[in-house]
Amino acid sequence: MFNALLMHATSNPGPKRRLSCDIRFFPLTGFVPSRPNVISPRPMKAIRDALQAHDGPTLQAPLREALAFLGQGRRR
């Protein structure tokens, strides 16, 4: 599994070319034909509360991606 915040490499690549696949799911994209379900009456507050509850970059990365997609960026 890959983390969006880490650069990946190998120290022993071997003589043959290797292939990796990075598949991401963005539930907020417009071309997904499913109807979104709101899990909170105040979704932006829920995202910001989750950011405060999870201080590690692995758990914060998808929350920050959602904020960036929504044009919210980082609030100070």
N, CA, C and O atoms as a Maestro MAE file, in Angstrom:
{
 s_m_m2io_version
 :::
 2.0.0
}

f_m_ct {
 s_m_title
 :::
 protein
 m_atom[304] {
  # First column is atom index #
  i_m_mmod_type
  r_m_x_coord
  r_m_y_coord
  r_m_z_coord
  i_m_residue_number
  s_m_chain_name
  s_m_pdb_residue_name
  s_m_pdb_atom_name
  i_m_atomic_number
  :::
  1 25 0.845 -1.176 0.000 1 A "MET " " N  " 7
  2 3 0.000 0.000 0.000 1 A "MET " " CA " 6
  3 2 0.890 1.238 0.000 1 A "MET " " C  " 6
  4 15 1.955 1.253 0.617 1 A "MET " " O  " 8
  5 25 0.443 2.259 -0.691 2 A "PHE " " N  " 7
  6 3 1.193 3.497 -0.805 2 A "PHE " " CA " 6
  7 2 0.508 4.596 -0.011 2 A "PHE " " C  " 6
  8 15 -0.714 4.612 0.136 2 A "PHE " " O  " 8
  9 25 1.302 5.494 0.486 3 A "ASN " " N  " 7
  10 3 0.792 6.690 1.139 3 A "ASN " " CA " 6
  11 2 1.071 7.862 0.208 3 A "ASN " " C  " 6
  12 15 2.164 7.967 -0.350 3 A "ASN " " O  " 8
  13 25 0.103 8.730 0.039 4 A "ALA " " N  " 7
  14 3 0.242 9.862 -0.876 4 A "ALA " " CA " 6
  15 2 1.352 10.822 -0.454 4 A "ALA " " C  " 6
  16 15 1.821 11.612 -1.274 4 A "ALA " " O  " 8
  17 25 1.777 10.772 0.800 5 A "LEU " " N  " 7
  18 3 2.777 11.711 1.286 5 A "LEU " " CA " 6
  19 2 4.190 11.149 1.283 5 A "LEU " " C  " 6
  20 15 5.118 11.836 1.711 5 A "LEU " " O  " 8
  21 25 4.382 9.923 0.816 6 A "LEU " " N  " 7
  22 3 5.705 9.302 0.805 6 A "LEU " " CA " 6
  23 2 6.205 9.076 -0.612 6 A "LEU " " C  " 6
  24 15 5.442 8.685 -1.495 6 A "LEU " " O  " 8
  25 25 7.494 9.325 -0.822 7 A "MET " " N  " 7
  26 3 8.118 8.957 -2.086 7 A "MET " " CA " 6
  27 2 8.558 7.496 -1.944 7 A "MET " " C  " 6
  28 15 9.128 7.109 -0.924 7 A "MET " " O  " 8
  29 25 8.294 6.707 -2.955 8 A "HIS " " N  " 7
  30 3 8.596 5.283 -2.879 8 A "HIS " " CA " 6
  31 2 9.751 4.925 -3.799 8 A "HIS " " C  " 6
  32 15 9.857 5.430 -4.917 8 A "HIS " " O  " 8
  33 25 10.600 4.058 -3.317 9 A "ALA " " N  " 7
  34 3 11.743 3.581 -4.095 9 A "ALA " " CA " 6
  35 2 12.178 2.243 -3.508 9 A "ALA " " C  " 6
  36 15 11.635 1.788 -2.501 9 A "ALA " " O  " 8
  37 25 13.151 1.629 -4.139 10 A "THR " " N  " 7
  38 3 13.704 0.389 -3.622 10 A "THR " " CA " 6
  39 2 15.220 0.487 -3.622 10 A "THR " " C  " 6
  40 15 15.813 1.131 -4.487 10 A "THR " " O  " 8
  41 25 15.835 -0.155 -2.651 11 A "SER " " N  " 7
  42 3 17.296 -0.110 -2.582 11 A "SER " " CA " 6
  43 2 17.931 -1.220 -3.405 11 A "SER " " C  " 6
  44 15 19.133 -1.184 -3.669 11 A "SER " " O  " 8
  45 25 17.142 -2.204 -3.814 12 A "ASN " " N  " 7
  46 3 17.664 -3.325 -4.590 12 A "ASN " " CA " 6
  47 2 16.715 -3.616 -5.753 12 A "ASN " " C  " 6
  48 15 15.938 -4.569 -5.686 12 A "ASN " " O  " 8
  49 25 16.766 -2.811 -6.818 13 A "PRO " " N  " 7
  50 3 15.787 -2.967 -7.895 13 A "PRO " " CA " 6
  51 2 15.960 -4.228 -8.736 13 A "PRO " " C  " 6
  52 15 14.996 -4.670 -9.361 13 A "PRO " " O  " 8
  53 25 17.138 -4.815 -8.774 14 A "GLY " " N  " 7
  54 3 17.344 -6.011 -9.587 14 A "GLY " " CA " 6
  55 2 17.510 -5.669 -11.053 14 A "GLY " " C  " 6
  56 15 17.412 -4.503 -11.436 14 A "GLY " " O  " 8
  57 25 17.765 -6.687 -11.886 15 A "PRO " " N  " 7
  58 3 18.051 -6.454 -13.302 15 A "PRO " " CA " 6
  59 2 16.807 -6.214 -14.165 15 A "PRO " " C  " 6
  60 15 16.928 -5.720 -15.286 15 A "PRO " " O  " 8
  61 25 15.622 -6.553 -13.666 16 A "LYS " " N  " 7
  62 3 14.411 -6.419 -14.484 16 A "LYS " " CA " 6
  63 2 13.599 -5.203 -14.065 16 A "LYS " " C  " 6
  64 15 13.633 -4.778 -12.911 16 A "LYS " " O  " 8
  65 25 12.877 -4.660 -15.016 17 A "ARG " " N  " 7
  66 3 12.013 -3.514 -14.766 17 A "ARG " " CA " 6
  67 2 10.816 -3.960 -13.926 17 A "ARG " " C  " 6
  68 15 10.248 -5.028 -14.153 17 A "ARG " " O  " 8
  69 25 10.442 -3.121 -12.950 18 A "ARG " " N  " 7
  70 3 9.291 -3.435 -12.109 18 A "ARG " " CA " 6
  71 2 8.154 -2.473 -12.417 18 A "ARG " " C  " 6
  72 15 8.371 -1.371 -12.921 18 A "ARG " " O  " 8
  73 25 6.985 -2.894 -12.115 19 A "LEU " " N  " 7
  74 3 5.790 -2.114 -12.399 19 A "LEU " " CA " 6
  75 2 4.973 -1.979 -11.121 19 A "LEU " " C  " 6
  76 15 4.856 -2.934 -10.353 19 A "LEU " " O  " 8
  77 25 4.413 -0.811 -10.892 20 A "SER " " N  " 7
  78 3 3.501 -0.649 -9.763 20 A "SER " " CA " 6
  79 2 2.252 0.059 -10.265 20 A "SER " " C  " 6
  80 15 2.270 0.712 -11.309 20 A "SER " " O  " 8
  81 25 1.201 -0.073 -9.533 21 A "CYS " " N  " 7
  82 3 -0.064 0.534 -9.914 21 A "CYS " " CA " 6
  83 2 -0.597 1.323 -8.725 21 A "CYS " " C  " 6
  84 15 -0.718 0.786 -7.623 21 A "CYS " " O  " 8
  85 25 -0.907 2.562 -8.941 22 A "ASP " " N  " 7
  86 3 -1.443 3.425 -7.894 22 A "ASP " " CA " 6
  87 2 -2.896 3.718 -8.254 22 A "ASP " " C  " 6
  88 15 -3.170 4.497 -9.168 22 A "ASP " " O  " 8
  89 25 -3.811 3.101 -7.544 23 A "ILE " " N  " 7
  90 3 -5.241 3.286 -7.807 23 A "ILE " " CA " 6
  91 2 -5.819 4.089 -6.654 23 A "ILE " " C  " 6
  92 15 -5.636 3.746 -5.486 23 A "ILE " " O  " 8
  93 25 -6.515 5.158 -6.998 24 A "ARG " " N  " 7
  94 3 -7.113 6.006 -5.969 24 A "ARG " " CA " 6
  95 2 -8.603 6.129 -6.212 24 A "ARG " " C  " 6
  96 15 -9.074 6.082 -7.348 24 A "ARG " " O  " 8
  97 25 -9.310 6.283 -5.154 25 A "PHE " " N  " 7
  98 3 -10.750 6.483 -5.221 25 A "PHE " " CA " 6
  99 2 -11.056 7.864 -4.661 25 A "PHE " " C  " 6
  100 15 -10.734 8.157 -3.509 25 A "PHE " " O  " 8
  101 25 -11.666 8.694 -5.457 26 A "PHE " " N  " 7
  102 3 -12.060 10.033 -5.041 26 A "PHE " " CA " 6
  103 2 -13.587 10.104 -5.056 26 A "PHE " " C  " 6
  104 15 -14.181 10.327 -6.112 26 A "PHE " " O  " 8
  105 25 -14.222 9.920 -3.915 27 A "PRO " " N  " 7
  106 3 -15.691 9.873 -3.906 27 A "PRO " " CA " 6
  107 2 -16.365 11.181 -4.273 27 A "PRO " " C  " 6
  108 15 -17.576 11.199 -4.497 27 A "PRO " " O  " 8
  109 25 -15.627 12.266 -4.342 28 A "LEU " " N  " 7
  110 3 -16.246 13.559 -4.648 28 A "LEU " " CA " 6
  111 2 -16.165 13.932 -6.121 28 A "LEU " " C  " 6
  112 15 -16.591 15.024 -6.496 28 A "LEU " " O  " 8
  113 25 -15.628 13.053 -6.971 29 A "THR " " N  " 7
  114 3 -15.490 13.396 -8.382 29 A "THR " " CA " 6
  115 2 -16.848 13.424 -9.062 29 A "THR " " C  " 6
  116 15 -17.747 12.658 -8.713 29 A "THR " " O  " 8
  117 25 -16.986 14.305 -10.027 30 A "GLY " " N  " 7
  118 3 -18.263 14.489 -10.696 30 A "GLY " " CA " 6
  119 2 -18.676 13.383 -11.642 30 A "GLY " " C  " 6
  120 15 -19.865 13.239 -11.926 30 A "GLY " " O  " 8
  121 25 -17.730 12.592 -12.142 31 A "PHE " " N  " 7
  122 3 -18.113 11.578 -13.125 31 A "PHE " " CA " 6
  123 2 -18.504 10.248 -12.500 31 A "PHE " " C  " 6
  124 15 -18.880 9.326 -13.224 31 A "PHE " " O  " 8
  125 25 -18.427 10.117 -11.179 32 A "VAL " " N  " 7
  126 3 -18.891 8.894 -10.533 32 A "VAL " " CA " 6
  127 2 -20.415 8.932 -10.536 32 A "VAL " " C  " 6
  128 15 -21.003 9.856 -9.974 32 A "VAL " " O  " 8
  129 25 -21.073 7.941 -11.161 33 A "PRO " " N  " 7
  130 3 -22.519 8.029 -11.343 33 A "PRO " " CA " 6
  131 2 -23.347 7.690 -10.099 33 A "PRO " " C  " 6
  132 15 -24.564 7.537 -10.205 33 A "PRO " " O  " 8
  133 25 -22.733 7.573 -8.949 34 A "SER " " N  " 7
  134 3 -23.508 7.256 -7.754 34 A "SER " " CA " 6
  135 2 -23.847 8.538 -6.997 34 A "SER " " C  " 6
  136 15 -23.130 9.537 -7.068 34 A "SER " " O  " 8
  137 25 -24.924 8.478 -6.294 35 A "ARG " " N  " 7
  138 3 -25.370 9.639 -5.525 35 A "ARG " " CA " 6
  139 2 -24.608 9.677 -4.197 35 A "ARG " " C  " 6
  140 15 -24.530 8.655 -3.515 35 A "ARG " " O  " 8
  141 25 -24.048 10.818 -3.813 36 A "PRO " " N  " 7
  142 3 -23.312 10.885 -2.543 36 A "PRO " " CA " 6
  143 2 -24.259 10.831 -1.352 36 A "PRO " " C  " 6
  144 15 -25.384 11.328 -1.409 36 A "PRO " " O  " 8
  145 25 -23.790 10.230 -0.292 37 A "ASN " " N  " 7
  146 3 -24.535 10.182 0.963 37 A "ASN " " CA " 6
  147 2 -23.782 11.011 1.997 37 A "ASN " " C  " 6
  148 15 -22.582 10.826 2.195 37 A "ASN " " O  " 8
  149 25 -24.484 11.913 2.647 38 A "VAL " " N  " 7
  150 3 -23.870 12.751 3.662 38 A "VAL " " CA " 6
  151 2 -23.918 12.001 4.991 38 A "VAL " " C  " 6
  152 15 -24.985 11.574 5.433 38 A "VAL " " O  " 8
  153 25 -22.753 11.843 5.625 39 A "ILE " " N  " 7
  154 3 -22.707 11.109 6.888 39 A "ILE " " CA " 6
  155 2 -22.786 12.030 8.097 39 A "ILE " " C  " 6
  156 15 -22.823 11.573 9.239 39 A "ILE " " O  " 8
  157 25 -22.810 13.302 7.838 40 A "SER " " N  " 7
  158 3 -22.896 14.280 8.921 40 A "SER " " CA " 6
  159 2 -23.709 15.467 8.418 40 A "SER " " C  " 6
  160 15 -23.592 15.842 7.252 40 A "SER " " O  " 8
  161 25 -24.524 16.060 9.274 41 A "PRO " " N  " 7
  162 3 -25.260 17.250 8.838 41 A "PRO " " CA " 6
  163 2 -24.338 18.438 8.578 41 A "PRO " " C  " 6
  164 15 -24.721 19.389 7.897 41 A "PRO " " O  " 8
  165 25 -23.121 18.381 9.123 42 A "ARG " " N  " 7
  166 3 -22.121 19.436 8.905 42 A "ARG " " CA " 6
  167 2 -20.825 18.776 8.440 42 A "ARG " " C  " 6
  168 15 -19.894 18.627 9.231 42 A "ARG " " O  " 8
  169 25 -20.753 18.376 7.164 43 A "PRO " " N  " 7
  170 3 -19.601 17.603 6.694 43 A "PRO " " CA " 6
  171 2 -18.258 18.329 6.811 43 A "PRO " " C  " 6
  172 15 -17.251 17.691 7.117 43 A "PRO " " O  " 8
  173 25 -18.215 19.637 6.577 44 A "MET " " N  " 7
  174 3 -16.939 20.350 6.685 44 A "MET " " CA " 6
  175 2 -16.442 20.332 8.122 44 A "MET " " C  " 6
  176 15 -15.244 20.180 8.359 44 A "MET " " O  " 8
  177 25 -17.337 20.483 9.076 45 A "LYS " " N  " 7
  178 3 -16.951 20.411 10.481 45 A "LYS " " CA " 6
  179 2 -16.468 18.998 10.814 45 A "LYS " " C  " 6
  180 15 -15.502 18.835 11.559 45 A "LYS " " O  " 8
  181 25 -17.126 17.990 10.275 46 A "ALA " " N  " 7
  182 3 -16.718 16.606 10.523 46 A "ALA " " CA " 6
  183 2 -15.299 16.354 9.994 46 A "ALA " " C  " 6
  184 15 -14.506 15.675 10.646 46 A "ALA " " O  " 8
  185 25 -14.982 16.897 8.823 47 A "ILE " " N  " 7
  186 3 -13.632 16.728 8.264 47 A "ILE " " CA " 6
  187 2 -12.614 17.446 9.141 47 A "ILE " " C  " 6
  188 15 -11.559 16.890 9.447 47 A "ILE " " O  " 8
  189 25 -12.916 18.664 9.542 48 A "ARG " " N  " 7
  190 3 -11.973 19.425 10.376 48 A "ARG " " CA " 6
  191 2 -11.810 18.790 11.765 48 A "ARG " " C  " 6
  192 15 -10.708 18.785 12.315 48 A "ARG " " O  " 8
  193 25 -12.883 18.265 12.325 49 A "ASP " " N  " 7
  194 3 -12.785 17.561 13.612 49 A "ASP " " CA " 6
  195 2 -11.916 16.315 13.486 49 A "ASP " " C  " 6
  196 15 -11.120 16.010 14.374 49 A "ASP " " O  " 8
  197 25 -12.074 15.595 12.373 50 A "ALA " " N  " 7
  198 3 -11.258 14.393 12.144 50 A "ALA " " CA " 6
  199 2 -9.788 14.766 11.980 50 A "ALA " " C  " 6
  200 15 -8.914 14.024 12.427 50 A "ALA " " O  " 8
  201 25 -9.501 15.899 11.348 51 A "LEU " " N  " 7
  202 3 -8.112 16.356 11.219 51 A "LEU " " CA " 6
  203 2 -7.495 16.637 12.590 51 A "LEU " " C  " 6
  204 15 -6.323 16.339 12.820 51 A "LEU " " O  " 8
  205 25 -8.274 17.200 13.481 52 A "GLN " " N  " 7
  206 3 -7.754 17.471 14.823 52 A "GLN " " CA " 6
  207 2 -7.588 16.189 15.626 52 A "GLN " " C  " 6
  208 15 -6.683 16.090 16.454 52 A "GLN " " O  " 8
  209 25 -8.450 15.208 15.390 53 A "ALA " " N  " 7
  210 3 -8.391 13.955 16.135 53 A "ALA " " CA " 6
  211 2 -7.242 13.061 15.675 53 A "ALA " " C  " 6
  212 15 -6.724 12.267 16.460 53 A "ALA " " O  " 8
  213 25 -6.840 13.184 14.408 54 A "HIS " " N  " 7
  214 3 -5.787 12.335 13.838 54 A "HIS " " CA " 6
  215 2 -4.596 13.215 13.470 54 A "HIS " " C  " 6
  216 15 -4.666 13.995 12.521 54 A "HIS " " O  " 8
  217 25 -3.506 13.089 14.220 55 A "ASP " " N  " 7
  218 3 -2.369 13.964 13.962 55 A "ASP " " CA " 6
  219 2 -1.348 13.383 12.991 55 A "ASP " " C  " 6
  220 15 -0.425 14.094 12.592 55 A "ASP " " O  " 8
  221 25 -1.475 12.140 12.603 56 A "GLY " " N  " 7
  222 3 -0.511 11.547 11.687 56 A "GLY " " CA " 6
  223 2 -0.838 11.829 10.230 56 A "GLY " " C  " 6
  224 15 -2.012 11.933 9.874 56 A "GLY " " O  " 8
  225 25 0.172 11.955 9.383 57 A "PRO " " N  " 7
  226 3 -0.056 12.274 7.973 57 A "PRO " " CA " 6
  227 2 -0.811 11.184 7.216 57 A "PRO " " C  " 6
  228 15 -1.501 11.485 6.242 57 A "PRO " " O  " 8
  229 25 -0.699 9.941 7.636 58 A "THR " " N  " 7
  230 3 -1.394 8.859 6.919 58 A "THR " " CA " 6
  231 2 -2.899 8.998 7.037 58 A "THR " " C  " 6
  232 15 -3.619 8.819 6.055 58 A "THR " " O  " 8
  233 25 -3.378 9.312 8.218 59 A "LEU " " N  " 7
  234 3 -4.825 9.469 8.411 59 A "LEU " " CA " 6
  235 2 -5.324 10.835 7.962 59 A "LEU " " C  " 6
  236 15 -6.500 10.990 7.635 59 A "LEU " " O  " 8
  237 25 -4.438 11.827 7.945 60 A "GLN " " N  " 7
  238 3 -4.853 13.157 7.517 60 A "GLN " " CA " 6
  239 2 -4.873 13.322 6.002 60 A "GLN " " C  " 6
  240 15 -5.611 14.163 5.488 60 A "GLN " " O  " 8
  241 25 -4.077 12.538 5.275 61 A "ALA " " N  " 7
  242 3 -3.948 12.727 3.820 61 A "ALA " " CA " 6
  243 2 -5.284 12.711 3.085 61 A "ALA " " C  " 6
  244 15 -5.543 13.635 2.314 61 A "ALA " " O  " 8
  245 25 -6.161 11.697 3.282 62 A "PRO " " N  " 7
  246 3 -7.427 11.723 2.537 62 A "PRO " " CA " 6
  247 2 -8.334 12.878 2.951 62 A "PRO " " C  " 6
  248 15 -9.096 13.398 2.135 62 A "PRO " " O  " 8
  249 25 -8.252 13.277 4.214 63 A "LEU " " N  " 7
  250 3 -9.063 14.416 4.668 63 A "LEU " " CA " 6
  251 2 -8.580 15.713 4.021 63 A "LEU " " C  " 6
  252 15 -9.385 16.550 3.614 63 A "LEU " " O  " 8
  253 25 -7.265 15.870 3.929 64 A "ARG " " N  " 7
  254 3 -6.707 17.066 3.288 64 A "ARG " " CA " 6
  255 2 -6.998 17.078 1.782 64 A "ARG " " C  " 6
  256 15 -7.234 18.136 1.200 64 A "ARG " " O  " 8
  257 25 -6.980 15.895 1.158 65 A "GLU " " N  " 7
  258 3 -7.329 15.813 -0.269 65 A "GLU " " CA " 6
  259 2 -8.773 16.236 -0.482 65 A "GLU " " C  " 6
  260 15 -9.080 16.934 -1.449 65 A "GLU " " O  " 8
  261 25 -9.670 15.815 0.420 66 A "ALA " " N  " 7
  262 3 -11.079 16.210 0.298 66 A "ALA " " CA " 6
  263 2 -11.222 17.723 0.438 66 A "ALA " " C  " 6
  264 15 -11.962 18.348 -0.321 66 A "ALA " " O  " 8
  265 25 -10.520 18.314 1.404 67 A "LEU " " N  " 7
  266 3 -10.585 19.772 1.571 67 A "LEU " " CA " 6
  267 2 -10.030 20.501 0.352 67 A "LEU " " C  " 6
  268 15 -10.597 21.500 -0.089 67 A "LEU " " O  " 8
  269 25 -8.927 20.005 -0.189 68 A "ALA " " N  " 7
  270 3 -8.338 20.643 -1.372 68 A "ALA " " CA " 6
  271 2 -9.299 20.553 -2.554 68 A "ALA " " C  " 6
  272 15 -9.464 21.521 -3.297 68 A "ALA " " O  " 8
  273 25 -9.934 19.392 -2.729 69 A "PHE " " N  " 7
  274 3 -10.889 19.230 -3.822 69 A "PHE " " CA " 6
  275 2 -12.061 20.202 -3.673 69 A "PHE " " C  " 6
  276 15 -12.578 20.722 -4.661 69 A "PHE " " O  " 8
  277 25 -12.466 20.438 -2.442 70 A "LEU " " N  " 7
  278 3 -13.583 21.345 -2.177 70 A "LEU " " CA " 6
  279 2 -13.167 22.812 -2.163 70 A "LEU " " C  " 6
  280 15 -13.994 23.693 -1.927 70 A "LEU " " O  " 8
  281 25 -11.872 23.075 -2.418 71 A "GLY " " N  " 7
  282 3 -11.393 24.445 -2.471 71 A "GLY " " CA " 6
  283 2 -11.188 25.083 -1.114 71 A "GLY " " C  " 6
  284 15 -11.077 26.304 -1.013 71 A "GLY " " O  " 8
  285 25 -11.138 24.278 -0.078 72 A "GLN " " N  " 7
  286 3 -11.023 24.826 1.271 72 A "GLN " " CA " 6
  287 2 -9.567 25.023 1.690 72 A "GLN " " C  " 6
  288 15 -9.270 25.920 2.478 72 A "GLN " " O  " 8
  289 25 -8.665 24.203 1.178 73 A "GLY " " N  " 7
  290 3 -7.265 24.354 1.522 73 A "GLY " " CA " 6
  291 2 -7.013 24.297 3.011 73 A "GLY " " C  " 6
  292 15 -7.768 23.677 3.759 73 A "GLY " " O  " 8
  293 25 -5.960 24.940 3.427 74 A "ARG " " N  " 7
  294 3 -5.590 24.927 4.851 74 A "ARG " " CA " 6
  295 2 -6.036 26.223 5.494 74 A "ARG " " C  " 6
  296 15 -5.699 27.317 5.040 74 A "ARG " " O  " 8
  297 25 -6.797 26.076 6.555 75 A "ARG " " N  " 7
  298 3 -7.206 27.254 7.344 75 A "ARG " " CA " 6
  299 2 -6.309 27.362 8.555 75 A "ARG " " C  " 6
  300 15 -5.943 26.354 9.160 75 A "ARG " " O  " 8
  301 25 -5.962 28.556 8.900 76 A "ARG " " N  " 7
  302 3 -5.094 28.768 10.073 76 A "ARG " " CA " 6
  303 2 -5.868 29.360 11.200 76 A "ARG " " C  " 6
  304 15 -5.311 29.609 12.269 76 A "ARG " " O  " 8
  :::
 }
 m_bond[303] {
  # First column is bond index #
  i_m_from
  i_m_to
  i_m_order
  :::
  1 1 2 1
  2 2 3 1
  3 3 4 2
  4 3 5 1
  5 5 6 1
  6 6 7 1
  7 7 8 2
  8 7 9 1
  9 9 10 1
  10 10 11 1
  11 11 12 2
  12 11 13 1
  13 13 14 1
  14 14 15 1
  15 15 16 2
  16 15 17 1
  17 17 18 1
  18 18 19 1
  19 19 20 2
  20 19 21 1
  21 21 22 1
  22 22 23 1
  23 23 24 2
  24 23 25 1
  25 25 26 1
  26 26 27 1
  27 27 28 2
  28 27 29 1
  29 29 30 1
  30 30 31 1
  31 31 32 2
  32 31 33 1
  33 33 34 1
  34 34 35 1
  35 35 36 2
  36 35 37 1
  37 37 38 1
  38 38 39 1
  39 39 40 2
  40 39 41 1
  41 41 42 1
  42 42 43 1
  43 43 44 2
  44 43 45 1
  45 45 46 1
  46 46 47 1
  47 47 48 2
  48 47 49 1
  49 49 50 1
  50 50 51 1
  51 51 52 2
  52 51 53 1
  53 53 54 1
  54 54 55 1
  55 55 56 2
  56 55 57 1
  57 57 58 1
  58 58 59 1
  59 59 60 2
  60 59 61 1
  61 61 62 1
  62 62 63 1
  63 63 64 2
  64 63 65 1
  65 65 66 1
  66 66 67 1
  67 67 68 2
  68 67 69 1
  69 69 70 1
  70 70 71 1
  71 71 72 2
  72 71 73 1
  73 73 74 1
  74 74 75 1
  75 75 76 2
  76 75 77 1
  77 77 78 1
  78 78 79 1
  79 79 80 2
  80 79 81 1
  81 81 82 1
  82 82 83 1
  83 83 84 2
  84 83 85 1
  85 85 86 1
  86 86 87 1
  87 87 88 2
  88 87 89 1
  89 89 90 1
  90 90 91 1
  91 91 92 2
  92 91 93 1
  93 93 94 1
  94 94 95 1
  95 95 96 2
  96 95 97 1
  97 97 98 1
  98 98 99 1
  99 99 100 2
  100 99 101 1
  101 101 102 1
  102 102 103 1
  103 103 104 2
  104 103 105 1
  105 105 106 1
  106 106 107 1
  107 107 108 2
  108 107 109 1
  109 109 110 1
  110 110 111 1
  111 111 112 2
  112 111 113 1
  113 113 114 1
  114 114 115 1
  115 115 116 2
  116 115 117 1
  117 117 118 1
  118 118 119 1
  119 119 120 2
  120 119 121 1
  121 121 122 1
  122 122 123 1
  123 123 124 2
  124 123 125 1
  125 125 126 1
  126 126 127 1
  127 127 128 2
  128 127 129 1
  129 129 130 1
  130 130 131 1
  131 131 132 2
  132 131 133 1
  133 133 134 1
  134 134 135 1
  135 135 136 2
  136 135 137 1
  137 137 138 1
  138 138 139 1
  139 139 140 2
  140 139 141 1
  141 141 142 1
  142 142 143 1
  143 143 144 2
  144 143 145 1
  145 145 146 1
  146 146 147 1
  147 147 148 2
  148 147 149 1
  149 149 150 1
  150 150 151 1
  151 151 152 2
  152 151 153 1
  153 153 154 1
  154 154 155 1
  155 155 156 2
  156 155 157 1
  157 157 158 1
  158 158 159 1
  159 159 160 2
  160 159 161 1
  161 161 162 1
  162 162 163 1
  163 163 164 2
  164 163 165 1
  165 165 166 1
  166 166 167 1
  167 167 168 2
  168 167 169 1
  169 169 170 1
  170 170 171 1
  171 171 172 2
  172 171 173 1
  173 173 174 1
  174 174 175 1
  175 175 176 2
  176 175 177 1
  177 177 178 1
  178 178 179 1
  179 179 180 2
  180 179 181 1
  181 181 182 1
  182 182 183 1
  183 183 184 2
  184 183 185 1
  185 185 186 1
  186 186 187 1
  187 187 188 2
  188 187 189 1
  189 189 190 1
  190 190 191 1
  191 191 192 2
  192 191 193 1
  193 193 194 1
  194 194 195 1
  195 195 196 2
  196 195 197 1
  197 197 198 1
  198 198 199 1
  199 199 200 2
  200 199 201 1
  201 201 202 1
  202 202 203 1
  203 203 204 2
  204 203 205 1
  205 205 206 1
  206 206 207 1
  207 207 208 2
  208 207 209 1
  209 209 210 1
  210 210 211 1
  211 211 212 2
  212 211 213 1
  213 213 214 1
  214 214 215 1
  215 215 216 2
  216 215 217 1
  217 217 218 1
  218 218 219 1
  219 219 220 2
  220 219 221 1
  221 221 222 1
  222 222 223 1
  223 223 224 2
  224 223 225 1
  225 225 226 1
  226 226 227 1
  227 227 228 2
  228 227 229 1
  229 229 230 1
  230 230 231 1
  231 231 232 2
  232 231 233 1
  233 233 234 1
  234 234 235 1
  235 235 236 2
  236 235 237 1
  237 237 238 1
  238 238 239 1
  239 239 240 2
  240 239 241 1
  241 241 242 1
  242 242 243 1
  243 243 244 2
  244 243 245 1
  245 245 246 1
  246 246 247 1
  247 247 248 2
  248 247 249 1
  249 249 250 1
  250 250 251 1
  251 251 252 2
  252 251 253 1
  253 253 254 1
  254 254 255 1
  255 255 256 2
  256 255 257 1
  257 257 258 1
  258 258 259 1
  259 259 260 2
  260 259 261 1
  261 261 262 1
  262 262 263 1
  263 263 264 2
  264 263 265 1
  265 265 266 1
  266 266 267 1
  267 267 268 2
  268 267 269 1
  269 269 270 1
  270 270 271 1
  271 271 272 2
  272 271 273 1
  273 273 274 1
  274 274 275 1
  275 275 276 2
  276 275 277 1
  277 277 278 1
  278 278 279 1
  279 279 280 2
  280 279 281 1
  281 281 282 1
  282 282 283 1
  283 283 284 2
  284 283 285 1
  285 285 286 1
  286 286 287 1
  287 287 288 2
  288 287 289 1
  289 289 290 1
  290 290 291 1
  291 291 292 2
  292 291 293 1
  293 293 294 1
  294 294 295 1
  295 295 296 2
  296 295 297 1
  297 297 298 1
  298 298 299 1
  299 299 300 2
  300 299 301 1
  301 301 302 1
  302 302 303 1
  303 303 304 2
  :::
 }
}
